[in-house]
Amino acid sequence: AVKTQDLAFLQYTSGSTGDPKGVMLTHANLLANLRAMGAKVGATSEDVFVSWLPLYHDMGLIGAALGSLYYAFPLVVMSPLSFLARPGRWLRAMHRHRGTLSAAPNFAYELCVRAIPDHELEGLDLSAWRISINGAEPVSPATLERFIARFAPYGFRRETMAPVYGLAECSVGLALQPPNRGPVIDRVKRDTFMTGGRAEPAAPDDPAILPFVACGQPLPGHQIRIVDDQGRELPDRREGRLEFQGPSATSGYYCNPEATRRLFPHGDAWLDSGDRGYLADGDIYLTGRVKDLIIRGGRNIYPYELEQAVGEIPGIRKGCVAVFASADPATGSERLVVVAETRAVQPEALEHLRQRIMNASVDLLGVPPDDVKLAPPRSVLKTSSGKIRRAAIRDLYERGALGRSGQALWLQLARIGLTSGWAQVRKVGRGISERLFAGYAWTVFGILAPLTWLGIMVLPKREWRWTLSRLGTRLLAQFTGTSLKVRGLEHLPADSCVLVANHSSYLDAYVLMAAIPRHFHYVAKRELLDNRWVGKPLERIGTLFVERFDVQ
């Protein structure tokens, strides 16, 4: 029997350093996180969650998929590619299915603001949307305001927007906002914060401010604290390292004792998040990653703020800017480096962009960068979840390999031609053998299928019909040389069970029937019942039919 303390799965971190680690999460961790998040947002079976997040993303897997199972609310799933191709599909799905819950990284909200034309919004009604989680990457105050302003005429309420904080080491969620509050922006004095780490509230008319977004309070049963580099707890409005503990927290990284030791720096229950931030009035405010902090001339410089500003410059690819510190071997100090992607190639255009970036840095930080590197597209490396891989980019920069052109075009074309020519020869030979085998396999199927179909339709007992079906599929596998290796049969429950495939394929039922030596129920789409040759036989062997619908 599965115990709550057993390992449920390994959740790999984004790996912005190029070295992802497997976070060990138990069933108890996941259940604690689902319960705490549900309590915080008031989740019930009356909610409807609409998600385009991939199921390999923690918000998509735990927050959406597992959350829908735990709270029994409907889950409307759409492809990430469908959303990226037309962001309006997400909002249209919220409208069509009266979605109440959804979650996305900050870039998705910005994409909706910029990429959805007005005509796609006609008749849109977002008034049922009660919580819109914004997390998984730094939350931009400007994006929040733009999204709220753009979609307020369509029923989106300010209090619906909920910036949050979470990390893989805490299953997914660590801090959430209470429902119906809306985003809170803390505007602090820039100089005081950058030189002393004190988040002092700025006057309303102060032009030199830093805006930080409140990411909510700790989940029930969880704790957050801010400490200095020596592990001493800091008071409110003092920036430092964010540590946490709670029932959702991992016990460490899989087969990585050194990384696990760093995760628990004090040898107790407190985990180091790797993030920097401060607390104010119970809310957590994130200021950046510990490893990304740049100290220059006694001032703390945070890459994200400058990356955002540079990304707004016309001619620079938005979201494709990296700011980092590079060691200067001559002086032993850190140099401020900006790498930005652009499609510009003319020297005059490049010099103009370089000057714009220098000016943006001076306006924002009071200092110019030591080096500005304008690189072609795809030079700024990112993780699978879209985070900038600053450490990997810095390594390329220091080795002089950033944006380095590849082989000569003629050599690349020659290699492609030779490779494709040989592939074409192999393809022809493979095609002939595949057609011969396909003809043989269909002949075997044409003999076995009618006999099996007839037996299913005339045999009076379901057990007999099932035995015949399994015999037919095993004979088909044997005569076509299909090798089946089965693992995990010991995990099947002793009583009746329903098997559901994690992908859509007509071969699933065939493979399962041939491989599993006992009766089980299988799920199939309702439309198959309308097929007189397929629907009735499936029904007579105990198939369960479910309705499908298009989320768009």
Secondary structure, 3 states (H helix, E strand, C coil): CCCCCCEEEEEECCCCCCCCCEEEEEHHHHHHHHHHHHHHHCCCCCCCEEECCCCCCHHHHHHHHHHHHHHCCCEEECCHHHHHHCCHHHHHHHHHCCCCEEEECHHHHHHHHHHCCHHHHCCCCCCCCCEEEECCCCCCHHHHHHHHHHHHHHCCCHHHEEECECCHHHCCCCEECCCCCCCCEEEEEHHHHHHHCECCECCCCCCCEEEEEECCEECCCCEEEEECCCCCECCCCECEEEEEECCCCCCCECCCHHHHHHHCCCCCCCEEEEEEEEEECCEEEEEEEHHHCEEECCEEECHHHHHHHHHCCCCEEEEEEEEEEEECCCCCCEEEEEEEEECCCCHHHHHHHHHHHHHHHHHHHCCCCCEEEEECCCCCCECCCCCECHHHHHHHHHCCCCCCCCCCHHHHHHHHHHHHHHHHHHHHHHHHHHHHHHHHHHHHHHHHHHHHHHHHHHCCCHHHHHHHHHHHHHHHHHHCCCCCCCCCHHHCCCCCCEECCCCCCCHHHHHHHHHCCCCCEEEEEHHHHHCCCCHHHHHHCCCEEECCCCCC
